[in-house]
Amino acid sequence: MTKTKMCEFCAVWDELSNLTPLFEQGKTNVSYYCDRCLPDVKSNLLNLPYSSLFTWGKKEVKK
């Protein structure tokens, strides 16, 4: 059974291996974004004065 998550930006469900995680310093919640939304989300985050608090993870590898 494959894990699925929802893209936080467009609300589309997809396999976890197709989504990129976003971690926020000091928080335990992880947001996931699809490849279609990723450029828009990254450009929006770069405009924030506290953008250094966000870290992009790597996609999960299929086993």
Summary of the structure (lengths in Angstrom):
residues: 63
radius of gyration: 11.9
end to end distance: 11.2
largest distance: 40.2
contacts: 136
relative contact order: 0.27
helix: 24%
strand: 29%
